[in-house]
Amino acid sequence: MEPDRGDQPDPTADGGLTDTSAAQAAGALTAHRPMLLGLAYRLLGSLHDAEDVLQEAYLRWLGADRESVAEPRRYLSRVVTRLAVDRLRARQAARETYVGPWLPEPVPTAASPFGPLDSAELRDSVSIALLHLMERLTPPERAVYVLHTAFALPYAEIAEILDRSAAHCRQLHHRAAARIADDRRRFTADPAEQRRLLDAFLAAARDGDLPRLTGLVASDAVAWTDGGGVARAARNPVRGADRVARFFVGIYGRPRRIEATPAELNGGPALVIRWSDGARYTLTVAAAGGRITDFYLVGNPAKLSRLPG
């Protein structure tokens, strides 16, 4: 499992500096931490990687000429974005050896580490469904999409962050939005409807009621399962209502073997599922038109170390 990084930058990570200057630098980063962590997580889909990026940003901030920085938040946003884009590029090669589908790391958000998620747009921007869709974007496209859509930055400011022209950033955003637009129509249900469908689906799966299950699932539904080669999971996406229903009956049709606990993950309803052998999974769904369109089942232990319990 990945270690818990905590909420504060490490004031000794720069080689032992603990003077007033280092404390002031850490204080400035801490003041903007929720926003910066939310930015890095949206860019990377991994809280572990996002915290690593913030630690590296702190080291760069510590060595910068801070007296010449008029807006620390803007400076730190630029550093975090560039570091995250570099990490995305490096991760693309490593992803080729990942066993099975890769899904974002689920993050508890009942008390959000990213600051308030008090609007549908902000909740949507950290949802597993959208983060999964963004995996198909190039690193620059993802950066522009996140900065403009989630943080409402103008293209001129994004251009400064990425060392590109504003016109090019506008093109990148248009291309990114077009790539995910069609699939975004697959998750239009609000959290209350998602919770209703998720609970109904689990109940039907436990009962082994295939007709009822199939009626809750869109005909072109997809189940994505991420075990990382460690936990039991399907190596390929499971597609189609009938196959998805049978897949989940096989998992949850024996109620004494599992315990499912409601949770809020990534701004929406979820289940934390514990097996009698100690294995844990998280299940989130996307829905539209009164049916579940996508299932996201994460069992990779390295991605679940932050879950309560």
N, C-alpha and C positions, 0 to 999 in steps of 0.2 A: 504493500500500500504506500501511497505517496504521503510524506509527512505534512502535518498541518503547519502552514507558514506563519499563522498568527495575523494580527491586524496592523502591525507597525513595522516600518523599515528597521533593519538592524543597524544601530549606530556604530557597531564595531566592524561591520562588513568591509569598511574601507581600509582595514589594516590597523584598527585600534583607535582611530580618532574619536575623542569624546569631548572636544572643546566646544566653546560657545558657537563657533561657526558651524560645526557639524550638527549641533542641536538645532540651530536655526534652519539648516537645510532640511533636516528630518521633519521639522515642524511644518515647513512649507509643503512638503510632499504629503504629510499626513492630512493637512487641511483639504487637499484635493483628492485624497485617496479613493473615496467611493466612485467619483467620476472617472478617474484614471483606470481603476480596476474594471469598471463596467466597460470602458472603451477597449481595454486589452482583451477582456473575456469575449466581447462581441466579435472582435477580430480573429480570435484564436479558437473559441469554443472549448477552452480548457482553463479552468481556474488555476490549476497548478502552473501552467505555462504563463498565464497572466500575472501571477504573483512573481514568477521569475523575472518577467519583463519589468515589473515595477521595481524590483530589487536592483536590476541593472540600470534603470532610469535614475534611481536614487544615487548610484555611484557616479553617474555622469553629471547629475545635478550638483553633487558635492564638489566635483572638480571644475565646474563652470564658473565663469566670472558673473556671479549672481548680482553684483551691483549694476551690471549693464542690462539686466533682464527686467523690462518694464512690467511684463505680465507673466508671472511664474506658471499660471495655469496653461496659458497658450504655449509657453516653451515646453513644459512637461508633456502636454498633449502631442506636440510634434515629436519629441523623443520617444514616447511610448508607441506612437503609430509607426514610426520608422523601425523600431526594434521588433514590433509585432509583424510587420511586413517581411522583414528579414527572416524571422522565425517561420513564417508561413512558407516562404520559398524553400527553406531547408527541410521543412516537414514533408513537402510533396514527395521527395525521394524516399523518405522513410515510410510513408504511407503505403508504398507499393508492397512492403513486406508485412503489413498488418493483416492479421488473420480475420477474415470476415468483414462485414460492414463496420465502418467507423462512425460512431455517434458522438455528439458533444457530451462533455462532462455535466451531469445533472447537478444543479446548485439549489439548495434550500433558499427560498426567498420570502418566507413569512416575515422574517426580519432580513431585508435585502442587504447584502454586502455592497451593492452597487448604488446605494441611495434610493430615494423613493421611486417606486414603480406605480405611480398614482394615476396613470392614464393607460388606455388600451394600447396606444402606440408604444409606450415604454415597455409594457409587459410583452407585447408581441416581439419587440426587438431582442429579447433574451430567450424567447421560446425555443425549445428543442427543434420544433418544426422549421422555423426560419433559419436557425443556425445550421441545421442540416442542409437546407437548400443553398445556403451561402458557400458550402464546401465546393460547389461547382464553379465558383468564380475564381478568377485570377487574383493574386494578392493585391495588386493595385485596384482592381474593380471592387474587391471586398472593402478595402480601406475607404474608397470614395463613397461607396454605398452606405457604410456605417456612419461615417462622419456627416454625410448630408442628411440621411434619413433619420438616424437615431439622435444625432446631436445638432441637427439643423445648422451646420456650418455652411457659410456661403462658399461658392466655388473658388472665389479669390483666395480665401483663407486656406482651403484645402490644397490649392495649388502651391502655396508656400510650404505646407507641411510635406508634400510629396515631391517638391521640386519639378512640377509640371505646369503647363499653362492652364488657366481657368477653362479655356475652351476644351482642352483635352480631358480635364476632370469632368466636365459636363458630358462629354461623349462616353467616358467610362461609366458614369452613373446611368446614363440611358441604356448602355449595353447590359449592365448588371441588372437593372430593373426589368429589362425585357427577358433576360434569361430565367428569372424566377417568377415572373408575373403569372404565367399559366398555372404553375403548381401552387402558388399562393392561394388560388381560388379553392384549393382543397382544404383550407383551414379557415373558415369564416365564422364558426360557432363561437359564442362567448363562453367564458369559464363555467358559468352555471350549466350550460348545455353540455359542455365537455364532461363535467362531473357526473351529470345524470347518465350520459351514455357510458362512461367508464364504469360506473357502479353497476348499471344494468348488464353490461357485457361480462363483468366479473361474476355476477350472480348466475348468469346463463352458462358461463364456462364451467363453473363449479357443479352445476346441475347436469352438465353434459347435454344441454338442450341445443342441438345443432340448428334446428329451424329458427329458434328464437335468436341465436347468435348471428346467423346469416342475415336475419332481418335488421340487425343493428349495424351491419357492415356494408359499406359501399361495394358495388360489384367489382370495381377496380382497386380495392383496398390493397395496401402493402404493409407488411410487418417487417420492420428493420430490427435486427438483434445484434448487439455488440457484446461479445464475450472476450474479445481481445486474445483469443487462443488459450484463455485460462478458464473461463466459466463456460458452462454448457450453453450453446447458442447455435442458431442456424448459420451456416457458412454463407448463404446467399439470401437475398430478400425473399420473403414468402408472399406470393401475389395471388389475388383473386379472393372473393368472399368465402367460397367454400374451403379453400386450402387454409386461409387464415383462421377460420372458425375451427377447423379440425386441429390445427397447430395448437391453438390455445386450450382446447378441450384436453389435448394430450398433456399439457402442462398443468392446468388447474383443475382437472376433473377429479382430483383426490384431495378434498378440502382439509383432511387431517394432516396432510404433508406440508401445508403452507399457511402462513399468516400474512394477510394483506392489510396494510395500514394506510389510511388516507394521508396525503401530504401536499404541500405546495412546493413545487419545483419549477424554477425558471418562469415564475410569474403565473403559473397555471396549475390546475388540479393534476394529481399524480397518485400513484400507489407505490409504497415501498413494500416489497414482497420478500418474506423470509422463509426459506425452506427449513425443514427439520434438521438437515445436515449443516446448517449455518450459512449456506449460500444466500446472497442477497441480490435483488434486482430492483430496478425502478421501471415503472411503466407509465408512459405519458401517451396521449393520443392527440391527433388532429381530427377535426370533424367539420362537415359542411352538409347542408340539406337534411339535417336530422339523422345522419349516419356517420360512422367513424370511417375516415378515409386512410389514415396512417397510424401505425402503432410504432412506438419507439421503446424497445426493451434493452436496458443497459445492465450488464452483469459483470463487466470488467472490474475486478476489485480495486484497481488503481484509480478508477473514476468514482468510487463510492465511499471513499474513506471519510468524507466530511458529513455523511448523513448522520442524523441523530441516532444514538444507540449503537 
